[in-house]
Amino acid sequence: MTELLEIQDLAVEFVTPIGRVQAVNGISYSVAEGEVVAVVGESGSGKSVSAQATLGLIPQPPGKITSGKIRFRGENLLELDDEAIRQVRGQRVAMIFQEPMTSLNPVLSIGRQLTEAMRLHLGLSKAEADARGIELLSLVGIPDPDRRLVQYPHQFSGGMRQRVMIAMALACEPELIIADEPTTALDVTIQAQILELMKDLSARLGVALIIITHNLGVVARYAHRVNVMYAGRIVERGNADAIYGNPAHPYTVGLLNSVPRMDKPRGSPLEPIPGNPPDPANLAPGCAFAPRCRFATERCVQEVPDFVELADGHAAACFEIEAVRREAAE
C-alpha cells in the first residue's frame, strides 16, 4: 500500500509555569491509503497533541514542535506557511474532534457550518453547497436532511451531533480523517453505531482514518494497525491481530486486562493498571512505565528501551518482553 502520511521522530513540548512539558517525545508511525490506524493510550499520553501537530493546531506559544517531520504525500507539513497549511486542513486532511458540542458554533445553523468549508475550498455556490450538505447528512444517517440543515446544534442529540461532525469532515472529500476520541461522550450503543459508520464510510469512500482513543476494546474490530502510546512515546505497534492476540508490552497487557473481553470466562474480574500516569513535567530517567510495571528491573529504571522487532511489523519497546509473554501464556 502507498503511504499517505508518515510521522517521523515527532516531538512536541509546552512551556508552563511548572517547567517544560514533553507532551510528545519522538514518535513515528505511518498511515497508508484507505487504512484505519488506531492510536491508543490513557489521557495525557500525547495522542491528541500528536494529531493536532499534524494539522498545525498546536498553539505557539506555549507549544512548540521541537523535532520531526510530518509528510503527507511526501510533502513535509511542518515546512508549510499558515496559508498553505489551511489549504491542507479540511480539504485534504480533516479532523473530528472529541466533543461535538464544543466544536459546533451554537449560534450558527448546521447548514452554515457544514457548507462553509465547501464554499471556501471547493468554490461551490450556496445552492450547490446546500445540495451537497443535504447529501452528506443523508450519507451519515441523519433523517430528513433538508429540514435538519437549517436547524441548530442544540436541536440534535449527542449521537446526531457527532454524525454532523463526520459529515463536516467528509465535506471536501479528504484523503485522511483524524478522529480524536470520537465516541467519548456517547453511550455504548451510539458508540458502536458511530464507529461502524466511520468504518463503512472509510471502506466505501477510500478515506484513510486515524482513530485516537483510550480504549483498546473500541478499536478491536475497526483498526488495521495499532500504536500504543504512553508518556509521549509509542511503546508498542503492530497489526491489530498481533496486538490483541499476543501483546508484548506490559502497558498493552494492562490496557487489555482493564476492559471486558469476550474471550475470557464470564465474571472474570477486571485488572486495573496500578498507580497513576507519570507527571510529564517531571519524567524520571528510564522507562516511563517502570514505576507501574511488575516486570520492571533495575535496567528499566535507568535506561529507555529501544524497539524490539518481533514479527510482521509488530514491535515493542521493552526489556522484559519474554517475561511478559511467558506470563500471558500461563
N, C-alpha and C positions, 0 to 999 in steps of 0.2 A: 504494500500500500504506500501511496505517496504521502510523505509527511507534510501536514498542513501547518502545524505550529510546533516550534522547537524552543523550549526554555532551557538555557544553559547557564549554570552556576549563578542563578539569580539571588541577590542579597538585598534586603530592604531593612533600613533602620529608622527609628524615630527618636528625636531629641525630646526628652521630657524633663520635668522638674527633678526627677529622681535619677536622671542619667540617660545614657543611650540604651535604647531597647532594640535588640536584634530580632525583629519580627520574622524575617525570612533569612536563612543562613545557608546560601549556596545550593539551591535545589535545581534539579534538572529533570525534565521529562518531555515527552512529545505526544502529539495527537495527530493521527492520520486522517485522511479524508473519510468522512462518514463514520468515524469511530466514536464510541462512547467511552470516555475515560473518567474514572472517579478519583477525587482527592479527598481522603478521609482522615479525620483526626478530631481530638477534643477541641473545645473552644479555646482560643488562644494559641493554637498550634501554627498559625500562619497561613491557613488555607485561603481565607478571603483576601488577605493582603497580597498574596501572590497573584490572585485573579485580578484585583484592582490594578496592580502594576502592569498587567498585560494590556490594559486599555488606557493607561496613562491617568488613572484616577487617584494616585497617591498624592495627598496634599503636601506640597513642598513650599516652605516648611510646614509642619515639623518633620515630615517624612522625607526620605532620600533613598533612591536606588543606588547602592554603592558599588555594585558589580553585576556582571552578567549580560546576557543577550536574550532577546525575545524575538525570534524570527518567525514571521508569518509569510508564507510563500517565499521564503528566502530573504525577505526584507526585515532588517532589524528595527522593530517598532520603537526602541529606545532612542534611535537617532532621528526620529521624525519631529518636526516642529508642531506647535499646537494645532495649526490649520490642517496639516497632513494627518495627524492622529485623529482629528474629528472626522475626516473622510473614511477612516477605517472603522471608527466606533459607530456601531449601529448599522452601518451599511455592509461591512464585511465580517465584523465580529460583533455580536450582540450579547447583552447580559441580562439575566433575570435575577433581580435582587431578592433578598431574604424575606422581607415583609412588604407585600404589595401596597398596604395602606399608607406606608411612609414613602413609597416610591411614586404613587399616583397623586396628582395635584387635586385636592378635594373641591376646588372651585372651577375646574375645567371639565367639560364633558369627556366621556370616554372616547368619543369620536375625535375630538380636538387633539387629545393626547396620542391617539393611535395613528392619526393621519399626518401629524406634523413632520415626522421623520421621512415619510414617503414623499411629501411635497418638497422637503429640503434636499434629500439625497437623490430621489428619482425624478424630480421635476414634474410630478403629476399635478393636474389641475384639481380643484376642490372636488368636483364631481367624480373624477377618476379615483382620487384618494378615498372618497367616501364609499365608492363601489368596492374598492379593494379592502377597505376596513370591514364592510359587511361580509365579504368573502372570508376574511381571516377570522372573524368572530364565529362564523359558521364552522370553519375548519377546526377550531379548538373546542367545539361542542357547546357553544352558547346559543340557546334557542331564541327565536325571534330577533335576529341580529340587527335588522334595520331599526327596530324600536329601541334596542339596547344602546345603539350608537349615540343617541342623544341624551342618555342618562348619565348620572354622576357616580363616582366610586362608592359613596355611601349607600347606593341603591343595589349594590351587588353583595353577595355573600363572600366569605373569605376564599372559598374554592373558585368562585367565578372571577374574583379579582385576580387570582393567580393565573387563570386562563387568559384574562386580558393581558397580563404581563407577557405570557408566552406569545400571544398574537402580536404584541408590540415588538418582541424580539424577532419574530418572523417577517415583519412588515417589509423590510428591504432585502429579503432573500439572502441572508448572510450565509457564509460558509461554515461559521463556527458560532455556537451559542455556549456561553458560560452561565450555568445555573447555580447560584450561590445559595445553598440551603433552601431550595425552592419549596419544601413542604414542611418547614419547621413549625409554622403557625397553624397547621391544618390537622384535623383529626385523622385517625388511621385510615379510614375508608377513603377520604378525599385524597390523602397522600398517595395511595395506590392508584387512584384514577389519574392524578396529575403525572405521576411517573410513567404510567402506561401511555398516556397521551404524548409525553415527550419522546419516549422510545419509538412510538409509532410514527410520529412526525419526522424524527431523525431518519428512520428507515425509508419512509416514503419520499422525503424531500432530499435525501442525501446530505443532510446537515450534520457536521461533527458536533459532539456535545461533551462538555466538561461538567460533571456533577460534583459539587462541593457539599460535603455532608459530614456530620459527626457520627453517623450511624452506619456501620458496615452492613447491617441487615437490610437497609434501604436499597443498597446498590447490588445486592446479591444476584438479582436476575436481570439487571439492566446494563452493567458495565462490561466492556471487553477487557480493559486493563484497569488496575487499581494502584494508586500511590498512597501509602500510609504516611502521614506527617505527624511529627512530634517535636515540639520546641523549635519550630522553624526549619527542621530538616525532614527530608524523606528518609524513613527508616526501613521501609520495605516496599518493593514494587514488583509487579508481575501480572500475568493474566488472572482473571477473576477465579478461575478454577483452581489455580495453584495457591492463591492467597487464602481461599476458603477451605480448600481440601488439605493443604499441607503448609500452614503458616510457619515462618522461620524466625520471626522476631517476637520476643515476649510481649511487647506492647500490642502487636496484632492479635496475639493469642488472648490478651486481656480484653480487647475490644470485642472479640468474638464470644468470649465467655460471659460478657455482660449484657448480651441480648438474647431473648428466647430463640431457640433453634429447633426446627422440626426433626433434625436427625438425632436428638437426644431424648431419653425417656421422659414421659410426661411427669411433671412435678420436679424435674431436676432444678436445684437452686441456681440462681444466677450468681456469678462471682465478680463482684466489683473490683476494679483496679485499686489497690490500696494507695493511700497518700493523695497528694494534690499535684497538679501540674506545676512545673518549676516557674520561678519568677524570671521572665525574660530579661529583666534589667540586671539580674544577678545570677547568671548561669555559672555553675561550677565547671571546672575542667573535667574532661572525660565525657562519657555517655550521659546525656541529659536524663535518660530514663533510669539510670543506675539506682538512685535513691528509692525507687518504687519497685525494683526488679528483684525477684527472689533468686535469680540466677547470677546476680552481679558478683564479680570478683574484684580484687584489688586493681587489676588491669583496667577494668571497666571504669573505675573511679578516676583513673589517671589519663587514659587515652580515649580519643574519639575513634570509634571503629570505622573502617572503610567498608564499602560494599563487598560482599562475597557473592560471586555469581554462582547460582545453583543449577538451573536448567531452563532452557527456552525463555530467556529473558527475566526469569524470576531471580531476585537478588534481595539480600537483607544486610543491613549494617549492624552486625552483632558479633561479639567474640564467642558467644556460647550457643551457636545455632544447633550444634549436635545435642547439647543437653536439653534445649527447648523441644526439639523434635523427638528425643528419646522419651521425655515425659509425656508428650502428646500421644505417643504410640502405646503407652502402657494402659 
